[in-house]
């Protein structure tokens, strides 16, 4: 009369239903709690900054074409919003890494690289360079470019231009535009 396999299946289904209802209730509470507070418009690959600005995705700051032009090798981006590695189209290890930082991590990176690097002019609010890396800040966003295997790069000196290009694409909060 009682089949153990059927009992296990029914118990599993009931457990899934309970879990689904708990998740649905939790989402309802979260929506109700934030209903009176305006949320910033969602944009793909963008997260909120501590002061209300936005953190752009690494691939939004420099394109595959621009990286290819700066290093002299055809590349394609691989990675997530905060970090992208640019690999040669024909395969191989990455040639360039682009990291986007905000908040506490950005401030810490600036402190460390400010001590180790040489000042770099004409890039963002402040920028520094070292052996195989450049780092710059525009408002609350820090962009770091790290060079891998410089022997495979056909163009020398493209990192500062690439950093300047990336920092110029960091979005400006609306409050700074009008006031």
Beta strands, then each sheet from edge to edge (+ up, - down):
strand 1: 47-48
strand 2: 54-55
strand 3: 75-79
strand 4: 83-88
strand 5: 94-102
strand 6: 118-119
strand 7: 126-130
strand 8: 133-138
strand 9: 141-147
sheet 1: 1+ 2-
sheet 2: 3+ 4- 5+ 9- 8+ 7- 6+
end
